[in-house]
Amino acid sequence: NLEQEQVKKQKSSEEAPEIETSTEEFAEEKIKEMMQLVPVEDVYV
């Protein structure tokens, strides 16, 4: 069953590349990290 899930993921990613989505998620993670390191006011200036 786990193998089937992996195959589904591979097929779906081939049909519709999720590069944009993963990049957005990566950017959001970076923003969250920066918000933890830097005061929120500085981030939104």
Helices and strands as residue ranges (DSSP letters): H 2-15, H 19-37, H 40-43
